[in-house]
Amino acid sequence: MSSGAWLLFSLELAGPYMFLLTAAAGFAVSLGLMKLNNIARHVAMLIAIAGIVMLVPPVSDAVALANVKGLIAGGLGIIVRVIVAWYLGRAEVAEQFQRPR
């Protein structure tokens, strides 16, 4: 919770409201991706990139402390986010989002 606190604008203590707000945002992005909305594709890429940036300090800490479990968990998180951002950024995928439906 503390690693993403700067994204919550002091709402991390607001109980379920921040969870509901982020769940609604995630639902909106996923609905937009299913409808091939180009803005939703860009937002999903930004979310993936923000996740990569937020996982760099824990992975660096795991490397410094030789924590294999933390390194594997953080490394897999970064790998999955890089794959998502790379896939959504490909020309073939962008073309699918540009076509009129």
C-alpha positions as CSV (number, residue, x, y, z in Angstrom):
1,M,0.0,0.0,0.0
2,S,2.8,2.4,0.8
3,S,4.5,1.9,-2.6
4,G,1.5,3.3,-4.5
5,A,0.5,5.9,-1.9
6,W,1.5,8.8,-4.0
7,L,-1.1,7.7,-6.6
8,L,-3.9,7.7,-4.1
9,F,-3.6,11.4,-3.1
10,S,-4.0,10.6,0.7
11,L,-7.0,8.5,0.1
12,E,-5.3,5.3,1.1
13,L,-7.1,5.6,4.5
14,A,-10.5,6.2,3.0
15,G,-11.6,2.6,3.3
16,P,-13.3,0.9,0.4
17,Y,-13.8,4.1,-1.6
18,M,-10.3,4.0,-3.3
19,F,-10.7,0.3,-4.0
20,L,-14.1,1.0,-5.6
21,L,-12.7,3.9,-7.6
22,T,-9.8,1.9,-8.9
23,A,-12.0,-1.1,-9.6
24,A,-14.3,1.1,-11.6
25,A,-11.4,2.5,-13.6
26,G,-10.1,-1.0,-14.3
27,F,-13.6,-2.0,-15.4
28,A,-13.8,1.0,-17.7
29,V,-10.5,0.3,-19.3
30,S,-11.3,-3.4,-19.8
31,L,-14.6,-2.6,-21.3
32,G,-12.9,-0.1,-23.6
33,L,-10.4,-2.7,-24.6
34,M,-13.1,-5.2,-25.4
35,K,-14.8,-2.6,-27.6
36,L,-11.5,-1.8,-29.3
37,N,-11.4,1.8,-28.1
38,N,-8.0,3.4,-28.9
39,I,-8.0,5.7,-25.9
40,A,-8.5,2.6,-23.6
41,R,-5.5,1.0,-25.3
42,H,-3.4,4.0,-24.5
43,V,-4.6,4.1,-20.9
44,A,-3.9,0.4,-20.5
45,M,-0.4,1.0,-21.8
46,L,0.1,3.8,-19.3
47,I,-1.2,1.7,-16.5
48,A,1.3,-1.1,-17.4
49,I,4.2,1.4,-17.6
50,A,3.2,2.9,-14.2
51,G,3.2,-0.6,-12.8
52,I,6.7,-1.3,-14.2
53,V,8.0,2.0,-12.6
54,M,6.4,1.1,-9.3
55,L,8.0,-2.4,-9.3
56,V,11.6,-1.2,-10.0
57,P,12.4,-0.3,-6.3
58,P,11.2,-3.6,-4.8
59,V,13.1,-5.6,-7.4
60,S,16.3,-3.5,-6.7
61,D,15.8,-4.0,-3.0
62,A,15.4,-7.8,-3.6
63,V,18.6,-7.8,-5.6
64,A,20.5,-5.9,-2.9
65,L,19.2,-8.2,-0.2
66,A,19.6,-11.4,-2.2
67,N,15.9,-12.1,-1.7
68,V,15.1,-14.7,-4.3
69,K,11.4,-14.9,-3.6
70,G,11.0,-11.1,-3.9
71,L,13.1,-11.0,-7.0
72,I,11.0,-13.7,-8.7
73,A,7.7,-12.1,-7.7
74,G,8.8,-8.6,-8.8
75,G,10.6,-9.8,-11.9
76,L,7.5,-11.7,-13.1
77,G,5.4,-8.6,-12.4
78,I,7.7,-6.5,-14.6
79,I,7.8,-9.1,-17.3
80,V,4.0,-9.4,-17.5
81,R,3.6,-5.6,-17.6
82,V,6.3,-5.3,-20.3
83,I,4.5,-8.0,-22.4
84,V,1.2,-6.2,-22.1
85,A,2.6,-2.8,-23.0
86,W,4.6,-4.3,-25.9
87,Y,1.6,-6.1,-27.3
88,L,-0.7,-3.1,-27.1
89,G,2.0,-1.0,-28.7
90,R,2.5,-3.2,-31.8
91,A,1.5,-1.9,-35.2
92,E,-0.9,-4.8,-35.9
93,V,-2.7,-4.3,-32.7
94,A,-2.9,-0.5,-33.1
95,E,-4.3,-1.1,-36.6
96,Q,-7.1,-3.2,-35.1
97,F,-8.0,-0.3,-32.8
98,Q,-8.0,2.2,-35.6
99,R,-10.4,0.4,-37.9
100,P,-14.0,1.6,-38.1
101,R,-16.4,-0.9,-36.6
